[in-house]
Amino acid sequence: MAVYNTKLCLASVFLLLGLVLAFDLQGIAAENLTKQKLNSKILQDEIVKKVNQNPNAGWKAAINDRFSNATVAEFKRLLGVKPTPKKHFLGVPIVSHDPSLKLPKDFDARANWPQCTSIGKILGLGHCGSCWAFGAVESLSDRFCIQFGMNITLSVNDLLACCGFRCGDGCDGGYPVAAWQYFSYSGVVTEECDPYFDNTGCSHPGCEPAYPTPKCSRKCVGDNKLWSESKHYSVSTYTVESNPQDIMAEVYKNGPVEVSFTVYEDFAHYKSGVYKHITGANIGGHAVKLIGWGTTKEGEDYWLLANQWNRGWGDDGYFMIRRGTNECGIEDEPVAGLPSSKNVFKVDAGSNDLPVASV
């Protein structure tokens, strides 16, 4: 009997080891936080004091109303980037750009493409850890405008509800690169066709319980639109070489990209300036949209990013983070794709076969 139990135990160990090796992960993993820590408040006067009294911080912290009553556990649920299985990166090219390309010292996609109103939108992910989906959908929406002159808003809900396990766990987190792969093989409908399921936003208290992932209906809410005709596709999925020059060149040439980074406790307190981690535990991974870069008067290089925690957080919903040092892993895995003309241009019988936008 003892021999049998030993064999059974060894078999279990080898099976577990096999699963780990088959599901090799890369990316962002949060610290194992105690129950006491998870039940504590995310916003701390002590953190604000540590940041604001640090002469080298370069940014200002505040007790922000956005998370004023939130626990660490509630805040953690909004950080929806899971460590990505390496198999998702198989066949995904890593793009680099001509190093001789001259780039401006300061760049803001909102100013460079003022006709594209989607670039300046600050959204709210509500009661769901859907940042991985927001960052992807927002960036692709911007790129459709940049390339095709279409001001459209694509549907986070389609991606969140219909991508399934290939993208992760929906409102419990997902994989940014898988989101872009979904655009290539399945496409994504417009927000008009499939609006975001949580339109109440998220204001603490009131974010509990966390909302479950919406069900995939594959049907437009309006009877006048067809699901298949509302789909918009990308022609590729790629990551960008992990260095500032290539990331800047990608944004400069093709538009905003999705980036992921590690969120520490102090980031919840961000108000203004160029963020760099000063204090606090690793809470989890977060995805946002990178829209530009610049250098402060003090000579600090930064990235400019749009968050999805509504305009009440940070600097009107935006934040800056230190550029060139891979702060919190922000430069590790930029991911993007190019918009496809599939379903975008169709032949209009009354216009001498001229292509017209199909929005």
URPE-V530208 format. One record per residue. PHI is phi in whole degrees, -180 to 180 (none if undefined). PSI is psi as a letter, one per 30 degrees, with the letter a starting at -180 (NA if undefined). NEAR is the number of other C-alpha atoms within 8 Angstrom. Layout:
# URPE-V530208
phi=[PHI PHI]
psi=[PSI PSI]
near=[NEAR NEAR]
This chain:
# URPE-V530208
phi=[none -66 -64 -61 -64 -64 -64 -63 -65 -63 -62 -66 -63 -65 -64 -64 -62 -63 -66 -64 -67 -73 -120 -60 -115 -143 120 -102 -127 -80 -70 -78 -96 -71 -60 -62 -65 -63 -88 -81 -74 -71 -92 -132 -59 -65 -68 -58 -64 -61 -71 -71 -96 -89 -67 -104 -65 84 -149 -111 -109 -156 -82 -87 -58 -57 -125 -59 -117 -82 -85 -60 -63 -67 -64 -60 -66 -86 -99 -105 -97 -95 -56 -87 -58 -61 -60 -68 -94 -64 81 -87 -70 -104 -91 -126 -123 -57 -65 -86 -61 -83 -113 -69 -69 -129 -148 -136 -59 -63 -80 -72 -125 -64 -73 -97 -68 -64 -61 -93 -77 -112 -105 -131 -83 69 -96 -142 -83 -108 -58 -59 -83 -62 -58 -72 -64 -62 -65 -68 -58 -61 -69 -65 -69 -62 -87 -116 72 -104 -89 -124 -118 -84 -91 -66 -61 -56 -62 -63 -87 -105 -74 71 -65 -62 -96 122 -127 59 -71 -98 111 -155 -116 -54 -64 -70 -62 -69 -66 -60 -61 -73 -96 -119 75 -141 -79 -83 -61 -62 -73 -135 -67 -61 -68 -111 -98 -92 72 -142 -129 -79 -74 135 -87 -106 -76 -64 -79 -74 -62 -65 -81 -82 -103 52 -149 -69 -69 -93 -71 -88 -126 -100 -55 -65 -77 -88 -70 -125 -118 -111 -95 -162 -129 -152 -101 -104 -48 -81 -151 -56 -60 -69 -66 -63 -63 -63 -65 -63 -87 -120 113 -55 -126 -94 -129 -121 -157 -84 -101 -102 -54 -66 -64 -62 -95 -60 -124 -165 93 -99 -69 -147 -63 -114 -156 106 -80 -75 -95 163 -102 -135 -116 -143 -105 -92 -120 175 -158 180 -139 -74 -62 -84 90 -90 -77 -143 -100 -109 -136 -105 -97 -122 -109 65 -78 -75 -101 63 -94 60 95 -103 -153 -115 -137 -57 -105 96 -121 55 -57 56 79 -62 -101 -70 -136 -63 -130 -162 -165 -101 -68 -98 -82 -59 69 -95 -113 -132 -84 -95 -58 -100 -128 55 64 -80 -71 -129 -69 -107 -93]
psi=[e e e e e e e e e e e e e e e e e e e e e f h k l l b k k l l j k l e e e e f l k e k k e e e e e e e f g j f g e g l k l l j k f e g e g k l e e e e e f f j g j l k k k f f f f k f j l j k l l j f f k k k l e k k j f e e e i f f j f f e g k j l k f b h k i g e e e e e e e e e e e e e e e e e f g j j l j l j e e e e e e f e a f e f b h c f g l a j e e e e e e e e e f f l k l l e e e i l k f j g f a j j k l f f k l k k l k l k j f h k k f k f g k k e e f f k k l l f l k l l k k i l e e e e e e e e e e f a l l k l l l k k l e f e f g k e l a j k k k e l l l j e a k k k l k k f a l a k l f f g k k l k k l k l h h l f f k b i h f l l k k k k f g h k g g f g e i k k a l k k l f k g e k l k j f g h h g k k l k j NA]
near=[4 5 6 7 8 8 8 8 8 8 8 8 8 8 8 8 8 8 8 8 7 6 9 9 8 8 7 11 8 9 8 4 6 6 6 6 8 10 9 8 9 11 14 8 7 6 13 13 8 10 13 11 6 7 6 4 11 9 13 11 13 8 10 13 7 9 12 9 8 13 11 13 9 10 11 9 11 13 16 17 16 12 10 9 10 10 7 9 8 6 4 9 7 8 8 7 8 5 6 4 7 4 7 5 7 8 10 10 14 11 6 7 8 8 4 13 9 11 12 6 6 12 9 9 15 11 12 13 14 16 16 17 13 13 15 15 11 13 15 14 13 14 13 13 12 12 8 6 8 10 11 10 10 12 16 12 13 13 12 14 12 10 11 10 6 6 12 11 9 13 13 12 15 15 13 15 13 10 14 14 10 12 12 12 7 8 11 14 14 14 12 9 14 13 11 9 6 8 6 5 9 10 8 10 7 7 11 8 5 8 8 6 10 8 6 7 4 7 8 11 8 6 6 4 9 9 11 6 7 13 12 14 15 14 9 9 15 12 13 14 11 10 8 9 7 13 13 11 11 12 14 10 6 10 13 14 15 15 14 14 11 14 12 13 13 13 9 10 14 14 13 12 9 12 14 11 9 8 10 8 7 10 13 15 15 14 16 15 15 13 16 14 14 11 11 8 5 5 6 9 11 14 13 14 13 12 12 12 13 11 11 10 14 13 9 8 14 13 16 12 12 14 11 9 5 10 12 9 9 12 12 8 11 15 14 15 11 11 13 9 7 7 11 11 10 9 8 10 6 5 6 6 8 7 8 9 8 7 6]
